[in-house]
């Protein structure tokens, strides 16, 4: 893992997930699928070395159920 700080977190709206699994196929380190084939996250923080892969996985979601958000000091997150 890089010593660089994470800049993004993943948001997954499971209510919109249709279970296509493209996100997990592209970025299995971030996106996991439960027994029903719906996305879940072990950790929503995206390590810097996985940013591009995480973006591609989110962009591949036909239901637009996944997106990345900036982590900023104003949000008080990470």
C-alpha positions in Angstrom: 0.0 0.0 0.0 1.2 3.5 -0.8 2.2 6.0 1.8 0.0 8.5 -0.1 -3.3 9.4 1.6 -6.6 8.2 0.3 -8.5 10.9 -1.6 -11.7 9.1 -2.4 -14.4 7.0 -0.8 -16.9 4.8 -2.6 -20.6 5.1 -2.1 -22.7 2.1 -3.1 -26.5 2.4 -3.1 -27.5 -1.2 -2.7 -31.1 -0.4 -3.3 -30.2 0.5 -6.9 -27.9 -2.4 -7.5 -29.2 -4.9 -10.0 -26.5 -7.5 -9.5 -24.7 -7.3 -12.9 -21.4 -7.7 -11.1 -19.3 -5.6 -13.5 -17.9 -3.6 -10.7 -16.5 -6.6 -8.9 -15.2 -8.1 -12.2 -13.2 -4.9 -12.8 -12.2 -4.0 -9.2 -12.6 -7.0 -6.9 -10.3 -5.4 -4.3 -13.0 -2.8 -3.6 -16.3 -4.2 -4.8 -17.6 -7.4 -3.4 -20.8 -9.3 -4.2 -23.0 -10.9 -1.5 -24.9 -14.2 -1.9 -27.6 -12.4 -3.9 -25.1 -10.9 -6.2 -25.5 -7.4 -4.8 -22.5 -5.1 -4.2 -21.1 -4.4 -0.8 -17.9 -2.8 0.5 -15.5 -4.2 3.1 -14.1 -0.7 3.3 -15.4 2.4 1.5 -12.0 4.2 1.4 -10.1 3.8 -1.9 -6.4 3.4 -1.6 -4.5 5.7 -4.0 -3.2 2.7 -6.0 -6.7 1.5 -6.7 -8.3 4.8 -7.7 -8.3 4.2 -11.5 -9.6 0.6 -11.1 -12.3 1.8 -8.6 -13.5 4.5 -11.0 -13.7 2.1 -13.9 -15.7 -0.3 -11.7 -18.1 2.4 -10.7 -18.4 3.7 -14.3 -19.3 0.2 -15.5 -22.4 0.0 -13.3 -25.4 0.0 -15.6 -27.7 1.0 -12.6 -25.4 3.9 -11.6 -25.5 2.5 -8.1 -21.8 3.2 -7.3 -19.8 6.5 -7.3 -16.7 7.9 -5.8 -16.7 11.0 -3.6 -13.8 13.2 -2.6 -12.7 13.0 1.0 -12.2 16.5 2.2 -11.5 17.9 5.7 -14.8 19.7 5.6 -16.8 16.4 5.6 -15.0 15.2 8.7 -14.6 11.8 7.0 -11.4 9.8 6.7 
